Amino acid sequence: MYYEKPYYLAPAKGGDKVYTPLRQALEATNKAAVATFVMHQRQHLCAIAPQGASLMLLTLRFADEVLPATEKVASAKISPAELTMAKQLVQSMEGAFTASTFKDTYRADLKRLQSEFRYSLILG
């Protein structure tokens, strides 16, 4: 649900006979469908999965759009005590994911600065 580009799908008029069994079959088998579609004159790869009483389309990247991992791997030597401390830190920060606790502060800051700039132009 929190992918960057989710779209809810709804059946077109008369499409219930196809939409409903597909949604129920995907839900019952705990599967997702993979398909391609065209939007904005570009072909996209997607996954379609049940989301409540609806189907959700999640855009994906084609294999050639995914960059390979770098070959350089971090290999710093750490002591067992450092590893224990890192594990404790990770465990102490563990918690349930609640999307509403995350805010786009960058965009809010830009809007605030934009408003202040307009105000200073009017007074200036």
Chimera marker file (.cmm) of the C-alpha trace (Angstrom):
<marker_set name="trace">
<marker id="1" x="0.000" y="0.000" z="0.000" r="1" g="1" b="0" radius="0.5"/>
<marker id="2" x="2.862" y="2.392" z="0.672" r="1" g="1" b="0" radius="0.5"/>
<marker id="3" x="4.633" y="1.891" z="-2.620" r="1" g="1" b="0" radius="0.5"/>
<marker id="4" x="5.236" y="5.179" z="-4.315" r="1" g="1" b="0" radius="0.5"/>
<marker id="5" x="2.782" y="4.618" z="-7.166" r="1" g="1" b="0" radius="0.5"/>
<marker id="6" x="-0.260" y="2.641" z="-6.023" r="1" g="1" b="0" radius="0.5"/>
<marker id="7" x="-3.485" y="2.861" z="-7.999" r="1" g="1" b="0" radius="0.5"/>
<marker id="8" x="-6.856" y="1.428" z="-6.972" r="1" g="1" b="0" radius="0.5"/>
<marker id="9" x="-8.526" y="-0.473" z="-9.782" r="1" g="1" b="0" radius="0.5"/>
<marker id="10" x="-12.291" y="-0.539" z="-10.291" r="1" g="1" b="0" radius="0.5"/>
<marker id="11" x="-14.247" y="-2.524" z="-12.864" r="1" g="1" b="0" radius="0.5"/>
<marker id="12" x="-15.659" y="-0.756" z="-15.893" r="1" g="1" b="0" radius="0.5"/>
<marker id="13" x="-19.383" y="-1.044" z="-16.516" r="1" g="1" b="0" radius="0.5"/>
<marker id="14" x="-20.151" y="-4.745" z="-16.894" r="1" g="1" b="0" radius="0.5"/>
<marker id="15" x="-16.679" y="-5.766" z="-15.672" r="1" g="1" b="0" radius="0.5"/>
<marker id="16" x="-17.772" y="-7.156" z="-12.301" r="1" g="1" b="0" radius="0.5"/>
<marker id="17" x="-17.917" y="-10.711" z="-13.666" r="1" g="1" b="0" radius="0.5"/>
<marker id="18" x="-14.152" y="-10.615" z="-14.309" r="1" g="1" b="0" radius="0.5"/>
<marker id="19" x="-13.007" y="-8.242" z="-11.550" r="1" g="1" b="0" radius="0.5"/>
<marker id="20" x="-14.648" y="-10.009" z="-8.591" r="1" g="1" b="0" radius="0.5"/>
<marker id="21" x="-13.389" y="-13.558" z="-9.286" r="1" g="1" b="0" radius="0.5"/>
<marker id="22" x="-9.878" y="-12.256" z="-10.011" r="1" g="1" b="0" radius="0.5"/>
<marker id="23" x="-9.766" y="-10.301" z="-6.731" r="1" g="1" b="0" radius="0.5"/>
<marker id="24" x="-11.149" y="-13.216" z="-4.747" r="1" g="1" b="0" radius="0.5"/>
<marker id="25" x="-8.814" y="-15.753" z="-6.380" r="1" g="1" b="0" radius="0.5"/>
<marker id="26" x="-5.736" y="-13.599" z="-5.733" r="1" g="1" b="0" radius="0.5"/>
<marker id="27" x="-6.819" y="-13.085" z="-2.136" r="1" g="1" b="0" radius="0.5"/>
<marker id="28" x="-7.601" y="-16.785" z="-1.535" r="1" g="1" b="0" radius="0.5"/>
<marker id="29" x="-4.271" y="-17.930" z="-2.983" r="1" g="1" b="0" radius="0.5"/>
<marker id="30" x="-2.253" y="-15.081" z="-1.448" r="1" g="1" b="0" radius="0.5"/>
<marker id="31" x="-0.908" y="-14.231" z="-4.916" r="1" g="1" b="0" radius="0.5"/>
<marker id="32" x="-0.359" y="-11.141" z="-7.022" r="1" g="1" b="0" radius="0.5"/>
<marker id="33" x="-0.695" y="-10.850" z="-10.796" r="1" g="1" b="0" radius="0.5"/>
<marker id="34" x="2.066" y="-9.346" z="-12.933" r="1" g="1" b="0" radius="0.5"/>
<marker id="35" x="1.122" y="-7.447" z="-16.079" r="1" g="1" b="0" radius="0.5"/>
<marker id="36" x="2.061" y="-4.586" z="-18.366" r="1" g="1" b="0" radius="0.5"/>
<marker id="37" x="-0.053" y="-1.557" z="-19.280" r="1" g="1" b="0" radius="0.5"/>
<marker id="38" x="0.372" y="1.729" z="-21.134" r="1" g="1" b="0" radius="0.5"/>
<marker id="39" x="-0.055" y="5.079" z="-19.395" r="1" g="1" b="0" radius="0.5"/>
<marker id="40" x="1.149" y="8.494" z="-20.599" r="1" g="1" b="0" radius="0.5"/>
<marker id="41" x="2.454" y="6.957" z="-23.839" r="1" g="1" b="0" radius="0.5"/>
<marker id="42" x="4.805" y="4.637" z="-21.931" r="1" g="1" b="0" radius="0.5"/>
<marker id="43" x="4.580" y="0.937" z="-21.131" r="1" g="1" b="0" radius="0.5"/>
<marker id="44" x="4.778" y="0.035" z="-17.435" r="1" g="1" b="0" radius="0.5"/>
<marker id="45" x="5.273" y="-3.200" z="-15.527" r="1" g="1" b="0" radius="0.5"/>
<marker id="46" x="2.961" y="-3.708" z="-12.564" r="1" g="1" b="0" radius="0.5"/>
<marker id="47" x="1.771" y="-6.029" z="-9.844" r="1" g="1" b="0" radius="0.5"/>
<marker id="48" x="-1.944" y="-6.311" z="-9.122" r="1" g="1" b="0" radius="0.5"/>
<marker id="49" x="-2.899" y="-7.468" z="-5.636" r="1" g="1" b="0" radius="0.5"/>
<marker id="50" x="-6.034" y="-7.518" z="-3.513" r="1" g="1" b="0" radius="0.5"/>
<marker id="51" x="-6.397" y="-4.637" z="-1.074" r="1" g="1" b="0" radius="0.5"/>
<marker id="52" x="-9.523" y="-5.008" z="1.019" r="1" g="1" b="0" radius="0.5"/>
<marker id="53" x="-12.538" y="-5.124" z="-1.295" r="1" g="1" b="0" radius="0.5"/>
<marker id="54" x="-10.501" y="-3.646" z="-4.166" r="1" g="1" b="0" radius="0.5"/>
<marker id="55" x="-7.559" y="-4.462" z="-6.373" r="1" g="1" b="0" radius="0.5"/>
<marker id="56" x="-4.440" y="-2.331" z="-6.189" r="1" g="1" b="0" radius="0.5"/>
<marker id="57" x="-2.018" y="-1.822" z="-9.062" r="1" g="1" b="0" radius="0.5"/>
<marker id="58" x="1.584" y="-1.155" z="-8.001" r="1" g="1" b="0" radius="0.5"/>
<marker id="59" x="3.999" y="0.087" z="-10.645" r="1" g="1" b="0" radius="0.5"/>
<marker id="60" x="7.293" y="-1.806" z="-10.889" r="1" g="1" b="0" radius="0.5"/>
<marker id="61" x="10.553" y="-1.328" z="-12.736" r="1" g="1" b="0" radius="0.5"/>
<marker id="62" x="11.613" y="-3.412" z="-15.720" r="1" g="1" b="0" radius="0.5"/>
<marker id="63" x="14.797" y="-5.450" z="-15.169" r="1" g="1" b="0" radius="0.5"/>
<marker id="64" x="16.881" y="-3.125" z="-17.376" r="1" g="1" b="0" radius="0.5"/>
<marker id="65" x="15.834" y="-0.149" z="-15.215" r="1" g="1" b="0" radius="0.5"/>
<marker id="66" x="17.278" y="-1.675" z="-12.052" r="1" g="1" b="0" radius="0.5"/>
<marker id="67" x="20.897" y="-0.825" z="-11.406" r="1" g="1" b="0" radius="0.5"/>
<marker id="68" x="23.091" y="-3.671" z="-10.188" r="1" g="1" b="0" radius="0.5"/>
<marker id="69" x="24.518" y="-3.496" z="-6.687" r="1" g="1" b="0" radius="0.5"/>
<marker id="70" x="28.039" y="-2.175" z="-6.505" r="1" g="1" b="0" radius="0.5"/>
<marker id="71" x="30.734" y="-4.806" z="-6.261" r="1" g="1" b="0" radius="0.5"/>
<marker id="72" x="32.445" y="-3.003" z="-3.401" r="1" g="1" b="0" radius="0.5"/>
<marker id="73" x="31.220" y="-4.410" z="-0.100" r="1" g="1" b="0" radius="0.5"/>
<marker id="74" x="31.807" y="-2.804" z="3.276" r="1" g="1" b="0" radius="0.5"/>
<marker id="75" x="34.337" y="-4.921" z="5.094" r="1" g="1" b="0" radius="0.5"/>
<marker id="76" x="35.357" y="-2.991" z="8.205" r="1" g="1" b="0" radius="0.5"/>
<marker id="77" x="36.610" y="-5.169" z="11.030" r="1" g="1" b="0" radius="0.5"/>
<marker id="78" x="34.363" y="-4.890" z="14.083" r="1" g="1" b="0" radius="0.5"/>
<marker id="79" x="34.624" y="-6.500" z="17.478" r="1" g="1" b="0" radius="0.5"/>
<marker id="80" x="31.965" y="-8.778" z="18.953" r="1" g="1" b="0" radius="0.5"/>
<marker id="81" x="31.174" y="-6.000" z="21.461" r="1" g="1" b="0" radius="0.5"/>
<marker id="82" x="30.543" y="-3.514" z="18.630" r="1" g="1" b="0" radius="0.5"/>
<marker id="83" x="28.203" y="-5.977" z="16.934" r="1" g="1" b="0" radius="0.5"/>
<marker id="84" x="26.337" y="-6.556" z="20.202" r="1" g="1" b="0" radius="0.5"/>
<marker id="85" x="25.960" y="-2.802" z="20.697" r="1" g="1" b="0" radius="0.5"/>
<marker id="86" x="24.682" y="-2.357" z="17.118" r="1" g="1" b="0" radius="0.5"/>
<marker id="87" x="22.122" y="-5.141" z="17.616" r="1" g="1" b="0" radius="0.5"/>
<marker id="88" x="20.942" y="-3.538" z="20.871" r="1" g="1" b="0" radius="0.5"/>
<marker id="89" x="20.545" y="-0.188" z="19.128" r="1" g="1" b="0" radius="0.5"/>
<marker id="90" x="18.480" y="-1.736" z="16.322" r="1" g="1" b="0" radius="0.5"/>
<marker id="91" x="16.295" y="-3.625" z="18.825" r="1" g="1" b="0" radius="0.5"/>
<marker id="92" x="15.768" y="-0.492" z="20.942" r="1" g="1" b="0" radius="0.5"/>
<marker id="93" x="14.448" y="1.358" z="17.871" r="1" g="1" b="0" radius="0.5"/>
<marker id="94" x="12.076" y="-1.438" z="16.833" r="1" g="1" b="0" radius="0.5"/>
<marker id="95" x="8.392" y="-0.597" z="16.627" r="1" g="1" b="0" radius="0.5"/>
<marker id="96" x="5.241" y="-0.958" z="14.591" r="1" g="1" b="0" radius="0.5"/>
<marker id="97" x="5.136" y="0.930" z="11.299" r="1" g="1" b="0" radius="0.5"/>
<marker id="98" x="2.559" y="3.729" z="11.363" r="1" g="1" b="0" radius="0.5"/>
<marker id="99" x="2.598" y="5.659" z="8.108" r="1" g="1" b="0" radius="0.5"/>
<marker id="100" x="0.895" y="8.736" z="9.598" r="1" g="1" b="0" radius="0.5"/>
<marker id="101" x="3.924" y="9.392" z="11.824" r="1" g="1" b="0" radius="0.5"/>
<marker id="102" x="6.045" y="10.169" z="8.756" r="1" g="1" b="0" radius="0.5"/>
<marker id="103" x="5.599" y="13.614" z="7.234" r="1" g="1" b="0" radius="0.5"/>
<marker id="104" x="7.140" y="15.240" z="4.168" r="1" g="1" b="0" radius="0.5"/>
<marker id="105" x="8.968" y="17.956" z="6.114" r="1" g="1" b="0" radius="0.5"/>
<marker id="106" x="11.003" y="18.971" z="3.066" r="1" g="1" b="0" radius="0.5"/>
<marker id="107" x="7.882" y="19.955" z="1.119" r="1" g="1" b="0" radius="0.5"/>
<marker id="108" x="6.414" y="21.723" z="4.168" r="1" g="1" b="0" radius="0.5"/>
<marker id="109" x="9.645" y="23.707" z="4.606" r="1" g="1" b="0" radius="0.5"/>
<marker id="110" x="9.646" y="24.675" z="0.914" r="1" g="1" b="0" radius="0.5"/>
<marker id="111" x="6.049" y="25.914" z="1.143" r="1" g="1" b="0" radius="0.5"/>
<marker id="112" x="6.882" y="27.927" z="4.274" r="1" g="1" b="0" radius="0.5"/>
<marker id="113" x="9.938" y="29.491" z="2.600" r="1" g="1" b="0" radius="0.5"/>
<marker id="114" x="7.957" y="30.219" z="-0.537" r="1" g="1" b="0" radius="0.5"/>
<marker id="115" x="5.299" y="31.974" z="1.528" r="1" g="1" b="0" radius="0.5"/>
<marker id="116" x="7.909" y="34.003" z="3.425" r="1" g="1" b="0" radius="0.5"/>
<marker id="117" x="9.612" y="34.964" z="0.157" r="1" g="1" b="0" radius="0.5"/>
<marker id="118" x="6.322" y="36.198" z="-1.352" r="1" g="1" b="0" radius="0.5"/>
<marker id="119" x="5.618" y="38.184" z="1.814" r="1" g="1" b="0" radius="0.5"/>
<marker id="120" x="9.048" y="39.837" z="1.694" r="1" g="1" b="0" radius="0.5"/>
<marker id="121" x="8.546" y="40.731" z="-1.997" r="1" g="1" b="0" radius="0.5"/>
<marker id="122" x="5.249" y="42.429" z="-1.232" r="1" g="1" b="0" radius="0.5"/>
<marker id="123" x="6.785" y="44.427" z="1.620" r="1" g="1" b="0" radius="0.5"/>
<marker id="124" x="10.091" y="45.000" z="-0.142" r="1" g="1" b="0" radius="0.5"/>
<link id1="1" id2="2" r="1" g="1" b="0" radius="0.2"/>
<link id1="2" id2="3" r="1" g="1" b="0" radius="0.2"/>
<link id1="3" id2="4" r="1" g="1" b="0" radius="0.2"/>
<link id1="4" id2="5" r="1" g="1" b="0" radius="0.2"/>
<link id1="5" id2="6" r="1" g="1" b="0" radius="0.2"/>
<link id1="6" id2="7" r="1" g="1" b="0" radius="0.2"/>
<link id1="7" id2="8" r="1" g="1" b="0" radius="0.2"/>
<link id1="8" id2="9" r="1" g="1" b="0" radius="0.2"/>
<link id1="9" id2="10" r="1" g="1" b="0" radius="0.2"/>
<link id1="10" id2="11" r="1" g="1" b="0" radius="0.2"/>
<link id1="11" id2="12" r="1" g="1" b="0" radius="0.2"/>
<link id1="12" id2="13" r="1" g="1" b="0" radius="0.2"/>
<link id1="13" id2="14" r="1" g="1" b="0" radius="0.2"/>
<link id1="14" id2="15" r="1" g="1" b="0" radius="0.2"/>
<link id1="15" id2="16" r="1" g="1" b="0" radius="0.2"/>
<link id1="16" id2="17" r="1" g="1" b="0" radius="0.2"/>
<link id1="17" id2="18" r="1" g="1" b="0" radius="0.2"/>
<link id1="18" id2="19" r="1" g="1" b="0" radius="0.2"/>
<link id1="19" id2="20" r="1" g="1" b="0" radius="0.2"/>
<link id1="20" id2="21" r="1" g="1" b="0" radius="0.2"/>
<link id1="21" id2="22" r="1" g="1" b="0" radius="0.2"/>
<link id1="22" id2="23" r="1" g="1" b="0" radius="0.2"/>
<link id1="23" id2="24" r="1" g="1" b="0" radius="0.2"/>
<link id1="24" id2="25" r="1" g="1" b="0" radius="0.2"/>
<link id1="25" id2="26" r="1" g="1" b="0" radius="0.2"/>
<link id1="26" id2="27" r="1" g="1" b="0" radius="0.2"/>
<link id1="27" id2="28" r="1" g="1" b="0" radius="0.2"/>
<link id1="28" id2="29" r="1" g="1" b="0" radius="0.2"/>
<link id1="29" id2="30" r="1" g="1" b="0" radius="0.2"/>
<link id1="30" id2="31" r="1" g="1" b="0" radius="0.2"/>
<link id1="31" id2="32" r="1" g="1" b="0" radius="0.2"/>
<link id1="32" id2="33" r="1" g="1" b="0" radius="0.2"/>
<link id1="33" id2="34" r="1" g="1" b="0" radius="0.2"/>
<link id1="34" id2="35" r="1" g="1" b="0" radius="0.2"/>
<link id1="35" id2="36" r="1" g="1" b="0" radius="0.2"/>
<link id1="36" id2="37" r="1" g="1" b="0" radius="0.2"/>
<link id1="37" id2="38" r="1" g="1" b="0" radius="0.2"/>
<link id1="38" id2="39" r="1" g="1" b="0" radius="0.2"/>
<link id1="39" id2="40" r="1" g="1" b="0" radius="0.2"/>
<link id1="40" id2="41" r="1" g="1" b="0" radius="0.2"/>
<link id1="41" id2="42" r="1" g="1" b="0" radius="0.2"/>
<link id1="42" id2="43" r="1" g="1" b="0" radius="0.2"/>
<link id1="43" id2="44" r="1" g="1" b="0" radius="0.2"/>
<link id1="44" id2="45" r="1" g="1" b="0" radius="0.2"/>
<link id1="45" id2="46" r="1" g="1" b="0" radius="0.2"/>
<link id1="46" id2="47" r="1" g="1" b="0" radius="0.2"/>
<link id1="47" id2="48" r="1" g="1" b="0" radius="0.2"/>
<link id1="48" id2="49" r="1" g="1" b="0" radius="0.2"/>
<link id1="49" id2="50" r="1" g="1" b="0" radius="0.2"/>
<link id1="50" id2="51" r="1" g="1" b="0" radius="0.2"/>
<link id1="51" id2="52" r="1" g="1" b="0" radius="0.2"/>
<link id1="52" id2="53" r="1" g="1" b="0" radius="0.2"/>
<link id1="53" id2="54" r="1" g="1" b="0" radius="0.2"/>
<link id1="54" id2="55" r="1" g="1" b="0" radius="0.2"/>
<link id1="55" id2="56" r="1" g="1" b="0" radius="0.2"/>
<link id1="56" id2="57" r="1" g="1" b="0" radius="0.2"/>
<link id1="57" id2="58" r="1" g="1" b="0" radius="0.2"/>
<link id1="58" id2="59" r="1" g="1" b="0" radius="0.2"/>
<link id1="59" id2="60" r="1" g="1" b="0" radius="0.2"/>
<link id1="60" id2="61" r="1" g="1" b="0" radius="0.2"/>
<link id1="61" id2="62" r="1" g="1" b="0" radius="0.2"/>
<link id1="62" id2="63" r="1" g="1" b="0" radius="0.2"/>
<link id1="63" id2="64" r="1" g="1" b="0" radius="0.2"/>
<link id1="64" id2="65" r="1" g="1" b="0" radius="0.2"/>
<link id1="65" id2="66" r="1" g="1" b="0" radius="0.2"/>
<link id1="66" id2="67" r="1" g="1" b="0" radius="0.2"/>
<link id1="67" id2="68" r="1" g="1" b="0" radius="0.2"/>
<link id1="68" id2="69" r="1" g="1" b="0" radius="0.2"/>
<link id1="69" id2="70" r="1" g="1" b="0" radius="0.2"/>
<link id1="70" id2="71" r="1" g="1" b="0" radius="0.2"/>
<link id1="71" id2="72" r="1" g="1" b="0" radius="0.2"/>
<link id1="72" id2="73" r="1" g="1" b="0" radius="0.2"/>
<link id1="73" id2="74" r="1" g="1" b="0" radius="0.2"/>
<link id1="74" id2="75" r="1" g="1" b="0" radius="0.2"/>
<link id1="75" id2="76" r="1" g="1" b="0" radius="0.2"/>
<link id1="76" id2="77" r="1" g="1" b="0" radius="0.2"/>
<link id1="77" id2="78" r="1" g="1" b="0" radius="0.2"/>
<link id1="78" id2="79" r="1" g="1" b="0" radius="0.2"/>
<link id1="79" id2="80" r="1" g="1" b="0" radius="0.2"/>
<link id1="80" id2="81" r="1" g="1" b="0" radius="0.2"/>
<link id1="81" id2="82" r="1" g="1" b="0" radius="0.2"/>
<link id1="82" id2="83" r="1" g="1" b="0" radius="0.2"/>
<link id1="83" id2="84" r="1" g="1" b="0" radius="0.2"/>
<link id1="84" id2="85" r="1" g="1" b="0" radius="0.2"/>
<link id1="85" id2="86" r="1" g="1" b="0" radius="0.2"/>
<link id1="86" id2="87" r="1" g="1" b="0" radius="0.2"/>
<link id1="87" id2="88" r="1" g="1" b="0" radius="0.2"/>
<link id1="88" id2="89" r="1" g="1" b="0" radius="0.2"/>
<link id1="89" id2="90" r="1" g="1" b="0" radius="0.2"/>
<link id1="90" id2="91" r="1" g="1" b="0" radius="0.2"/>
<link id1="91" id2="92" r="1" g="1" b="0" radius="0.2"/>
<link id1="92" id2="93" r="1" g="1" b="0" radius="0.2"/>
<link id1="93" id2="94" r="1" g="1" b="0" radius="0.2"/>
<link id1="94" id2="95" r="1" g="1" b="0" radius="0.2"/>
<link id1="95" id2="96" r="1" g="1" b="0" radius="0.2"/>
<link id1="96" id2="97" r="1" g="1" b="0" radius="0.2"/>
<link id1="97" id2="98" r="1" g="1" b="0" radius="0.2"/>
<link id1="98" id2="99" r="1" g="1" b="0" radius="0.2"/>
<link id1="99" id2="100" r="1" g="1" b="0" radius="0.2"/>
<link id1="100" id2="101" r="1" g="1" b="0" radius="0.2"/>
<link id1="101" id2="102" r="1" g="1" b="0" radius="0.2"/>
<link id1="102" id2="103" r="1" g="1" b="0" radius="0.2"/>
<link id1="103" id2="104" r="1" g="1" b="0" radius="0.2"/>
<link id1="104" id2="105" r="1" g="1" b="0" radius="0.2"/>
<link id1="105" id2="106" r="1" g="1" b="0" radius="0.2"/>
<link id1="106" id2="107" r="1" g="1" b="0" radius="0.2"/>
<link id1="107" id2="108" r="1" g="1" b="0" radius="0.2"/>
<link id1="108" id2="109" r="1" g="1" b="0" radius="0.2"/>
<link id1="109" id2="110" r="1" g="1" b="0" radius="0.2"/>
<link id1="110" id2="111" r="1" g="1" b="0" radius="0.2"/>
<link id1="111" id2="112" r="1" g="1" b="0" radius="0.2"/>
<link id1="112" id2="113" r="1" g="1" b="0" radius="0.2"/>
<link id1="113" id2="114" r="1" g="1" b="0" radius="0.2"/>
<link id1="114" id2="115" r="1" g="1" b="0" radius="0.2"/>
<link id1="115" id2="116" r="1" g="1" b="0" radius="0.2"/>
<link id1="116" id2="117" r="1" g="1" b="0" radius="0.2"/>
<link id1="117" id2="118" r="1" g="1" b="0" radius="0.2"/>
<link id1="118" id2="119" r="1" g="1" b="0" radius="0.2"/>
<link id1="119" id2="120" r="1" g="1" b="0" radius="0.2"/>
<link id1="120" id2="121" r="1" g="1" b="0" radius="0.2"/>
<link id1="121" id2="122" r="1" g="1" b="0" radius="0.2"/>
<link id1="122" id2="123" r="1" g="1" b="0" radius="0.2"/>
<link id1="123" id2="124" r="1" g="1" b="0" radius="0.2"/>
</marker_set>
